[in-house]
């Protein structure tokens, strides 16, 4: 089961010990739920849902979160977002590299420390034109690239992530999935192998 207990807690900026107290359980119990080594009761799930202000279906990984682009992501949530896309108003979509404390963006890397990040862009926002590490104009110079899809749906990203052959105007993987050049920087990022 793809549970989001820890992610939901961190996205709210809550500490483990405080949540355990509010939920009426011990810190080791909440930690075990987050690791997946123990399962909460239905009542515990409902209490977490109320505390974190998300649905039980979200906590169980059955639906994507409601994206609120107007609220910045708490710095405490960044460990839960490692390897996932976030929106930076100046840099566009970036991937969180919490281990190295940086953002991997189309325009190169940026420090994570001062960044104000969101789960999604404002409704009319557009990503900046790509220039690095592989610019849209230079994609044709490669035979194969590593593609990182931009999506809040983790399962979709895992299914579509991988090596793609560069064609005329698009990249395609061995199963026929395609990303078109005109969506570069909005729906996908390309990196050298």
C-alpha positions in Angstrom: 0.0 0.0 0.0 1.4 3.4 -1.0 0.6 5.3 2.3 1.1 9.0 2.8 1.0 9.3 6.5 4.4 10.9 6.9 4.0 13.0 3.8 0.7 14.4 5.0 2.2 15.2 8.4 5.2 16.9 6.9 3.2 18.9 4.4 1.4 20.5 7.3 4.7 21.2 9.0 3.8 19.0 12.1 6.4 17.3 14.3 6.0 13.5 15.0 5.8 13.9 18.7 3.1 16.6 18.6 0.9 14.6 16.2 1.3 11.4 18.2 0.0 13.3 21.3 -2.9 14.9 19.3 -3.8 11.5 17.9 -3.7 9.9 21.4 -1.0 7.3 20.5 2.7 6.9 21.4 5.4 8.3 19.2 6.7 4.8 18.4 3.2 3.8 17.2 2.9 6.8 14.8 6.4 6.2 13.6 5.5 2.5 12.9 2.4 3.6 10.9 4.6 6.0 8.8 7.1 3.2 8.2 4.4 0.7 7.3 5.4 -1.8 9.9 2.0 -1.4 11.7 -1.5 -0.4 10.6 -3.7 2.1 12.2 -7.3 1.4 13.0 -10.1 3.0 11.0 -10.6 5.4 13.9 -6.9 6.3 13.8 -7.1 6.9 10.1 -10.1 9.2 10.5 -8.3 11.1 13.3 -5.2 11.5 11.0 -7.5 12.7 8.2 -9.0 15.4 10.4 -5.6 16.5 11.9 -3.8 16.7 8.6 -6.9 18.0 6.7 -6.8 15.4 4.0 -9.1 12.5 3.1 -8.6 9.0 4.2 -8.3 8.0 0.5 -5.4 10.4 0.2 -3.7 9.0 3.3 -4.1 5.5 1.8 -2.6 6.6 -1.5 -5.8 6.1 -3.5 -6.1 9.7 -4.7 -3.8 12.6 -5.5 -3.7 15.5 -3.0 -5.7 18.7 -3.6 -3.1 21.1 -4.9 -3.1 24.5 -3.3 -0.7 26.7 -5.3 -1.2 29.7 -3.1 0.3 28.1 0.0 4.1 27.6 0.1 5.5 24.2 1.1 6.8 24.0 4.7 10.6 23.5 4.9 9.8 20.6 7.2 8.0 18.8 4.4 11.1 18.7 2.0 12.4 15.3 3.2 9.0 13.8 2.2 9.3 15.5 -1.2 12.7 14.2 -2.1 12.7 13.1 -5.8 9.4 14.8 -6.4 8.5 17.8 -8.6 7.8 21.2 -7.0 7.1 24.6 -8.5 9.4 27.6 -8.1 7.9 30.8 -9.4 11.1 31.9 -11.1 12.6 28.5 -12.1 9.5 26.6 -13.0 9.2 22.9 -12.2 12.1 21.5 -10.2 12.9 18.1 -8.6 13.7 18.2 -4.9 17.2 16.8 -4.0 16.9 17.0 -0.3 20.1 14.9 0.2 22.2 17.5 -1.5 20.0 20.4 -0.4 19.3 21.6 -3.9 16.7 21.8 -6.6 17.3 20.1 -10.0 15.7 22.4 -12.5 15.6 22.8 -16.2 18.0 25.7 -15.8 20.5 23.8 -13.7 20.7 23.4 -10.0 19.5 25.9 -7.3 20.0 25.9 -3.6 17.1 24.5 -1.6 17.7 26.7 1.5 16.1 29.9 0.3 13.6 28.6 -2.1 9.9 29.3 -1.8 8.2 26.2 -3.3 4.7 25.2 -4.1 3.0 21.9 -5.0 1.6 23.4 -8.2 1.9 26.6 -10.2 -0.7 29.4 -10.2 -3.4 28.6 -12.7 -1.9 30.9 -15.4 1.8 30.3 -14.7 4.2 29.0 -17.3 7.5 27.4 -16.9 10.5 29.4 -18.1 12.1 28.4 -21.4 14.6 25.5 -20.9 18.3 26.2 -21.3 20.2 23.7 -19.1 21.1 20.9 -18.5 19.7 19.9 -21.9 18.0 22.7 -23.7 15.0 22.1 -26.0 17.1 23.2 -29.0 19.8 20.7 -28.1 17.6 17.7 -27.6 18.1 16.5 -31.2 21.9 16.3 -30.5 21.2 13.2 -28.3 20.2 9.7 -29.3 18.9 8.8 -25.9 18.0 10.9 -22.8 16.8 10.2 -19.3 13.3 11.6 -18.9 11.8 12.7 -15.6 8.1 13.4 -16.0 6.6 16.4 -14.1 3.5 15.3 -12.2 2.2 15.2 -8.7 1.1 11.6 -9.4 4.0 9.6 -8.1 2.8 6.3 -9.7 2.5 8.0 -13.1 6.0 9.4 -12.8 7.5 6.0 -11.9 5.8 4.4 -14.9 7.0 7.0 -17.4 10.4 7.7 -15.9 13.3 6.2 -17.9 15.4 6.3 -21.0 13.8 7.6 -24.2 15.1 7.7 -27.8 15.1 11.2 -29.3 13.0 11.4 -32.5 12.1 14.4 -34.6 10.0 16.6 -32.3 9.5 14.1 -29.5 11.2 11.4 -27.4 9.8 7.9 -27.2 10.6 4.9 -24.9 10.6 1.2 -25.8 6.9 0.8 -25.0 5.8 3.7 -27.2 5.2 6.4 -24.6 6.0 9.8 -26.0 6.8 13.3 -24.7 6.7 16.1 -27.3 9.3 18.9 -27.4 6.7 21.6 -27.1 5.8 20.3 -23.6 9.4 20.3 -22.4 9.8 22.1 -19.1 6.1 21.8 -18.5 5.5 18.0 -18.6 9.0 16.6 -18.6 12.7 17.2 -18.1 15.6 15.5 -19.9 19.0 14.7 -18.5 22.1 13.2 -20.1 22.5 9.4 -19.6 
